[in-house]
Amino acid sequence: MLENHDVTRLRSRYGSLEAARAAALLLLALPGTLFLYVGQELGLEEADLADELRQDPIFFGSDGAQKGRDGCRVPIPWDREPPGFGFSERTPWLPIPQTWAPVSVAAQDKDATSPRALYRAALGVRRRSDALHSGSLTWRDAPAGALVFVREHHSDAIVCAVNVSADELPMPSGEVLLTSEPRLRDRLPANAAAWVRLPRR
């Protein structure tokens, strides 16, 4: 779990959409039960709300010294139209930012490079792969600022390589299944990740 209703949204916490996309492939490659917080698949940023719109008791209990958790609790935008963006016919209890229209579900459904498309593709691969679904995990050597591990089940083995802050990381050898950014094939720059199926032995 990387997001929930009590923490700053991933994209704002990590500083970029690229980093949030890479984190998605890391999360979805790990073993165990998967939890996605609503809006995480859209790559939403923390909403910036005026003080008079805030609802969180933390904000009031601290006399405004702590902004609280409202920024990650704003409803997700289903379509591009204000004020409710498909969530409601009216402005919700926490208003949806106007800037979220281009990242609404409706907008991203028409974009094959969107965060939503990446999550859908990754969940599809995970669902079809015994290695990602229930395989063992083995760590591989990686330079500082990167991590690489293999999920393996019988004859299926998938490498997850994540470059957080290292120099460019060579792409593992094998069939590239998915990358956090389109058109990555030979090397992974910082804030990028990839899933690669190893050749069958």
N, C-alpha and C positions, 0 to 999 in steps of 0.2 A: 504494500500500500504506500503510495507516494503523496496522495492528496486525501483530505477529508474536510469536514465542515469546520474544523478548528485550526487549520494551518493555512498560511499564505499559498496561493495557487503556484503550481510548479513553474510555470513560465516566468512569473515574477520572481520567484525564489532563486531560480537558476540563471536568470538574466537574459534569456533569449529563447525564441521558439526552437532554434536548432538544438539547444541543450535539452529542452523538454521532449523533443522528438527522439533524441538518442536515449533519454531516460525511459521512454516508453518501451523501446526494444529491449532494454535491460530488464525492466520489470516483467515484461511478457515472456522472457526467456527463463526466468527463475522458476524453480520447482515450488509446489504448494498451491494453495487456494489463491485465486486472483481477485483483487478488489479494485474497481475503478470508481472514482468519485464523479458524480454527474458533472459534465462539462469538461472533464479532463481530456476526453477524446476529441474535443474541439480546440484544445490548446489555449483555453481562455486565460487571460491575465487576471490578476487581482483587480477588482473594480474599485475605482477611486470615488468615494462617496463624500458629499458635503456633510459636515457635522450635523446639520439639522435633519438629515435623512437617516442617520444611524439608529439602529434598534438594539444593538448588543448591550446587555447589562454591564459588561466590562467597561464600555465607554462611559456610561453614566456613573458607575461605581468609582471610577478613577478621575472623575471630573474632566474627562476628555484627554487625560494624559496618555491613556492607551486607546488606540483606535478600535480595538476589538476585532471580531471575526466576520463582520458584515461583508467585507470585500470578497470573500470566497463563498458567501451564501446567496449572492444575487442569482435569481433564476436564470436558466440557460435560454438563449435565443433560438427559437425553433424556425422562425422566418425573419425576413428583413424589415418588417413593418412595425414601427413604433405605434403606440407606447408599450404594448404588451409583447411584441415580437413573437406572436404565436403561442406564448405561454398563457396569456390572458388577454381579454378584450380591453382591459384597462391597465394602467400602470401598476405593477405588482408592489407588494409591501416594501421591497427594495428595488429601485428603478434600474432597468437594464440600460447600460450605456449605449448611446447612439453609435459609438464606434464598433459595437459588436455586430452590426448588420452584416458586414462582409465575412464574419466567421460563424454566422448562424448555421444551423443544421441544413437549411435549404440551400444556402450558398455553398457549403462544403460538399454537399451531395453531387454537385456538378463539377467538382474539381478533383481530378485524380491524384493531385499532389498534396491535398489538404491533410491536416492532422487526422481528421475523421477517416479518410481513406487509408492512411497508414495503420491506424488502429484496426480497421476492418480487415485489412490484408494480414496483419500480424496475428489477429485472433483466428483467421482462417487457416493460416499455416500451423499455428499452435494446435488447433482442433484436429488437423489431419496428421500431425506428426506424433508418433509414439515417443520419440526422443524428448520433445518439448512438453508433452503431456505427462509422461511418467518416467522419464529416463533419469539416470544418475547424473551427477554433476562433478566434473573434474576441472580444477583450475589449471591454467597454463601460464607459463612465464609471460610477463608483459612489462613494458617499461613503466617508470613512474608516471602517473597521470593517465594510465590506461588499465583496463582489465579484460581478460580473455578467459572464457571457460567453455567446456564442451558438455552438452547434454547428449547422452547416449542410451539407446535401448535396442538390444539385439543388433541388427545390421544398420540401423539408422543413427547417424551421429551429426549433430548440428553445433557449429561453433558460434558463440555470441562474442563479438569483439566490440568494445566500447572505448572510444578515445575521448577522455574528458579534457585533458590539457596537455597531452604529450605532443612531441613532433609528430608528423604524419606517420600513421601506423600502417604497415603493409596489410593488405587484405589477405585473410587466410586462403589457402588454396582449396578449390572446390567449386561447387555450384552456388553462386550468389542467389539466395532466396529473397532477401529483402534488405534494403538499406534505409537509414533514417532520412537521407536526402536523395532525391533522384539523381541518377547518372553517376553515382559513386561506383567504381569498379576495381581500381587497382590499389588505392590507398585511402585511408580514413583520416581526414583532418580532425582537429579538435572539435568537440561537440558533435560527433557523428558516431553511428553504430551500424553494425551489419550482422545478418545471420547468413551463415555459409554452411551448406551441407557437404560433409566430407565424402570423398570417394568411398564407395563400398569396398570392404576388404574381402 
